[in-house]
Amino acid sequence: MAQMDLELKKAFTEMQINKLDTTKKINMIDMKCDMVKTGKQTYTLTEKGTSSLSDDTKVYLSVGRMFLLTDVQNMRDELKSKQDKCDKAIELLEKKKEFLQKSLKDQEDGLRELVQQRKEADATTK
């Protein structure tokens, strides 16, 4: 009986630690996802803002800490590729988040099973 109590206590503490860790990871993923969505929105707004420009117009494209003189079409292509990268990053982050949530749920289910087995064992010994 005391052995089962120690086993349950250990399982509960492990689950609490894992839940806190997983919750932190999920929050970090949410923050990263928000940052990527903000970046994508910036690229979309820039693309909309330059849509009225003619194709032969020269514009400056930001590259790190410098600017390159290029045509509008080249800049639009660059913005489109950045938007695609953002979409892929968001999709990857969502998959990671789903995996973490599923693993947390599996842990909780396993703990419920352990408690249920404990209750059944107590009921049969009485």
Contacts in CASP RR format, 6 or more apart in sequence:
PFRMAT RR
TARGET T0000
AUTHOR 0000-0000-0000
METHOD contacts of the structure
MODEL  1
MAQMDLELKKAFTEMQINKLDTTKKINMIDMKCDMVKTGKQTYTLTEKGT
SSLSDDTKVYLSVGRMFLLTDVQNMRDELKSKQDKCDKAIELLEKKKEFL
QKSLKDQEDGLRELVQQRKEADATTK
4 118 0 8 1.000
4 121 0 8 1.000
7 114 0 8 1.000
8 114 0 8 1.000
8 115 0 8 1.000
8 118 0 8 1.000
11 111 0 8 1.000
11 114 0 8 1.000
12 111 0 8 1.000
15 107 0 8 1.000
15 108 0 8 1.000
15 111 0 8 1.000
18 104 0 8 1.000
18 107 0 8 1.000
19 104 0 8 1.000
19 107 0 8 1.000
22 100 0 8 1.000
22 103 0 8 1.000
22 104 0 8 1.000
25 100 0 8 1.000
26 97 0 8 1.000
26 100 0 8 1.000
26 101 0 8 1.000
29 93 0 8 1.000
29 96 0 8 1.000
29 97 0 8 1.000
29 100 0 8 1.000
30 97 0 8 1.000
32 93 0 8 1.000
33 90 0 8 1.000
33 93 0 8 1.000
33 94 0 8 1.000
33 97 0 8 1.000
36 86 0 8 1.000
36 89 0 8 1.000
36 90 0 8 1.000
36 93 0 8 1.000
37 86 0 8 1.000
37 90 0 8 1.000
39 86 0 8 1.000
40 82 0 8 1.000
40 83 0 8 1.000
40 86 0 8 1.000
40 87 0 8 1.000
40 90 0 8 1.000
43 79 0 8 1.000
43 82 0 8 1.000
43 83 0 8 1.000
43 86 0 8 1.000
44 83 0 8 1.000
46 79 0 8 1.000
47 76 0 8 1.000
47 79 0 8 1.000
47 80 0 8 1.000
47 83 0 8 1.000
50 59 0 8 1.000
50 72 0 8 1.000
50 75 0 8 1.000
50 76 0 8 1.000
53 59 0 8 1.000
53 72 0 8 1.000
54 72 0 8 1.000
55 71 0 8 1.000
55 72 0 8 1.000
55 73 0 8 1.000
56 71 0 8 1.000
56 72 0 8 1.000
57 71 0 8 1.000
57 72 0 8 1.000
58 69 0 8 1.000
58 70 0 8 1.000
58 71 0 8 1.000
58 72 0 8 1.000
59 69 0 8 1.000
59 70 0 8 1.000
59 71 0 8 1.000
59 72 0 8 1.000
59 75 0 8 1.000
60 67 0 8 1.000
60 68 0 8 1.000
60 69 0 8 1.000
60 70 0 8 1.000
61 67 0 8 1.000
61 68 0 8 1.000
61 69 0 8 1.000
61 70 0 8 1.000
61 74 0 8 1.000
61 75 0 8 1.000
61 78 0 8 1.000
END
